[in-house]
Amino acid sequence: MPGGPLAAWETRWAKVVEQFTPGTETQKVIMGVLDGVALHGDDLIAGWKAYLSVYPEQLAEASVRHYLRFFPLWERTERLESRDAKLFYHQMLVEASQNLLGVLAGLNRRYYSTFQFKRMRRFVDRLRVAPEHLADRLDALFMLDPADAGIELERLVTETVALVETHMPTVDTASVRRLIGERQRPWTAESLRSDVVRLLGIQ
């Protein structure tokens, strides 16, 4: 039916696989189509699967660029603890974990959406390129005390950036690289300016 709900979904899929749009909930639907079992309309759904199963290289790079951003919890956990910022801390930990998976999804040419993300271990098991013991380490982030969680997050980011540099060298990792190894310093006018420049990636 022209203009019907099926055509609307096909239009949304095209924005992902033909226009290379990363970071949308549409990718969750695509994951469902590829993993699902047809109960009706086998030929139609087989055509969808064939169309969606070709993961474009341009989408892979767009996804890595989209998710390659991390708030450096490792350099400011002490300050967050002293400022009653537990909600913000957990928000940044969740976002960092989601972004790690997003970068790795792009490197592995796999569709990914943060929306209602479930079955993490099954997803991670399908990643050929990933830090070792990734699922266990992501789970552990939420069990560790903030200082140790920040250090482990920094390790995961470091390993993931190295994978990007090895498997997708066209992506510029400098903005993340400059955050690795940094630690909070006493504030001065110059250090504040330096932090703003570094976090925003400006000159």
C-alpha positions as CSV (number, residue, x, y, z in Angstrom):
1,M,0.0,0.0,0.0
2,P,1.8,3.2,-1.2
3,G,2.4,5.6,1.7
4,G,1.3,3.0,4.3
5,P,3.2,1.9,7.4
6,L,5.5,-0.5,5.6
7,A,6.6,2.3,3.2
8,A,7.2,4.5,6.2
9,W,9.5,2.0,7.8
10,E,11.4,1.4,4.5
11,T,12.0,5.2,4.3
12,R,13.4,5.2,7.8
13,W,15.7,2.2,7.0
14,A,16.9,4.0,3.9
15,K,18.1,6.9,6.1
16,V,20.3,4.5,7.9
17,V,21.7,2.2,5.1
18,E,21.6,4.7,2.3
19,Q,22.2,8.1,4.0
20,F,24.4,6.6,6.7
21,T,22.6,8.2,9.7
22,P,24.0,6.9,13.0
23,G,22.6,6.9,16.6
24,T,18.9,6.5,15.9
25,E,16.3,4.2,17.3
26,T,15.6,2.9,13.8
27,Q,18.7,0.7,14.2
28,K,16.9,-1.1,17.0
29,V,14.1,-2.0,14.6
30,I,16.7,-3.1,12.0
31,M,18.3,-5.4,14.6
32,G,14.8,-6.9,15.3
33,V,14.2,-7.5,11.6
34,L,17.5,-9.2,11.1
35,D,17.2,-11.4,14.3
36,G,13.5,-12.1,14.1
37,V,11.6,-15.0,12.7
38,A,8.9,-14.4,10.1
39,L,5.4,-15.5,11.1
40,H,3.8,-14.2,7.9
41,G,5.0,-12.7,4.6
42,D,8.2,-14.7,4.3
43,D,9.1,-13.3,0.9
44,L,8.7,-9.7,2.0
45,I,10.7,-10.1,5.1
46,A,13.4,-12.1,3.3
47,G,13.8,-9.1,1.0
48,W,14.1,-6.8,4.0
49,K,16.7,-9.0,5.5
50,A,18.7,-9.1,2.3
51,Y,18.6,-5.3,2.0
52,L,19.4,-4.6,5.7
53,S,22.1,-7.3,6.0
54,V,24.5,-5.2,3.8
55,Y,26.1,-2.9,6.4
56,P,27.7,0.1,4.6
57,E,31.3,1.1,5.2
58,Q,30.1,4.8,5.4
59,L,27.7,3.9,8.2
60,A,30.5,2.1,10.1
61,E,32.7,5.2,10.0
62,A,29.8,7.6,10.8
63,S,28.8,5.4,13.8
64,V,32.4,5.4,15.2
65,R,32.6,9.1,14.9
66,H,29.2,9.6,16.5
67,Y,29.9,7.6,19.6
68,L,33.6,8.4,20.0
69,R,33.1,10.9,22.9
70,F,33.6,10.3,26.6
71,F,33.3,12.4,29.7
72,P,36.6,11.8,31.6
73,L,35.3,10.5,34.8
74,W,38.7,9.1,35.7
75,E,40.1,12.7,36.3
76,R,37.4,14.0,38.5
77,T,35.7,11.3,40.6
78,E,36.9,12.8,43.8
79,R,35.4,16.2,43.0
80,L,32.1,14.5,42.0
81,E,31.9,12.6,45.3
82,S,32.4,15.7,47.3
83,R,29.6,17.5,45.4
84,D,26.8,15.0,45.9
85,A,26.8,14.3,42.2
86,K,25.8,10.6,42.3
87,L,23.1,10.9,39.6
88,F,25.5,12.8,37.3
89,Y,28.2,10.2,38.0
90,H,25.9,7.3,37.0
91,Q,24.6,9.2,34.0
92,M,28.1,9.6,32.7
93,L,29.0,6.0,33.4
94,V,26.0,4.8,31.5
95,E,26.6,7.1,28.6
96,A,30.3,6.1,28.4
97,S,29.4,2.4,28.4
98,Q,26.8,3.0,25.7
99,N,29.3,5.0,23.6
100,L,32.0,2.3,24.0
101,L,29.5,-0.2,22.6
102,G,28.5,2.2,19.8
103,V,32.1,2.7,18.7
104,L,32.7,-1.1,18.7
105,A,29.4,-1.7,16.8
106,G,30.7,0.6,14.1
107,L,34.1,-1.2,14.0
108,N,32.3,-4.5,13.7
109,R,29.7,-3.3,11.2
110,R,26.8,-4.1,13.5
111,Y,23.6,-2.2,13.9
112,Y,23.2,-0.7,17.4
113,S,20.9,1.5,19.4
114,T,21.1,2.7,23.0
115,F,17.2,2.7,23.1
116,Q,16.1,-0.1,25.5
117,F,19.4,-1.9,24.9
118,K,19.1,-5.5,26.2
119,R,21.0,-8.8,25.9
120,M,24.3,-7.0,26.2
121,R,26.3,-10.3,26.5
122,R,24.9,-11.7,23.3
123,F,25.6,-8.5,21.5
124,V,29.2,-8.4,22.8
125,D,29.8,-12.1,21.9
126,R,29.2,-11.2,18.3
127,L,31.9,-8.5,18.3
128,R,35.0,-9.7,16.6
129,V,36.9,-6.5,17.5
130,A,36.6,-5.6,21.1
131,P,38.6,-5.3,24.4
132,E,39.0,-8.6,26.2
133,H,36.3,-9.6,28.7
134,L,34.3,-6.6,27.7
135,A,30.9,-7.6,29.0
136,D,32.3,-8.5,32.5
137,R,34.2,-5.3,32.6
138,L,31.2,-3.2,31.7
139,D,29.1,-4.8,34.4
140,A,31.9,-4.3,36.9
141,L,32.0,-0.6,36.3
142,F,28.7,-0.3,38.2
143,M,29.9,-2.3,41.1
144,L,33.3,-0.6,41.7
145,D,33.8,2.4,43.9
146,P,33.9,5.6,41.7
147,A,37.7,6.0,41.8
148,D,38.3,2.4,40.6
149,A,35.4,2.7,38.1
150,G,37.0,5.8,36.6
151,I,40.4,4.0,36.2
152,E,38.7,0.9,34.6
153,L,36.7,3.2,32.3
154,E,39.9,4.9,31.3
155,R,41.4,1.5,30.4
156,L,38.4,0.5,28.3
157,V,38.4,3.9,26.5
158,T,42.2,3.5,25.9
159,E,41.8,0.0,24.5
160,T,38.9,1.0,22.3
161,V,40.7,4.1,20.9
162,A,43.6,1.8,20.0
163,L,41.2,-0.5,18.2
164,V,39.8,2.5,16.2
165,E,43.3,3.6,15.3
166,T,44.2,0.0,14.1
167,H,40.9,-0.9,12.3
168,M,39.6,2.5,11.1
169,P,42.6,4.9,10.9
170,T,40.5,7.4,8.9
171,V,38.8,8.4,12.2
172,D,40.6,11.2,14.1
173,T,40.9,10.0,17.8
174,A,42.9,13.1,19.0
175,S,40.1,14.6,21.0
176,V,39.7,11.5,23.1
177,R,43.4,10.7,23.2
178,R,44.1,14.1,24.9
179,L,41.8,13.1,27.8
180,I,43.5,9.8,28.5
181,G,46.0,10.0,31.4
182,E,44.7,13.4,32.6
183,R,44.0,14.0,36.3
184,Q,42.3,16.8,38.1
185,R,44.6,19.7,39.1
186,P,44.0,22.6,41.4
187,W,42.2,25.3,39.5
188,T,44.0,28.4,38.3
189,A,42.9,30.7,35.5
190,E,45.3,29.0,33.1
191,S,44.3,25.4,34.1
192,L,40.6,26.3,33.7
193,R,41.2,27.6,30.2
194,S,43.3,24.5,29.4
195,D,40.5,22.2,30.7
196,V,37.8,24.0,28.6
197,V,40.0,23.8,25.5
198,R,40.7,20.1,26.0
199,L,37.1,19.1,26.8
200,L,35.6,21.0,23.9
201,G,38.4,20.2,21.5
202,I,39.0,23.8,20.5
203,Q,42.2,25.8,20.0
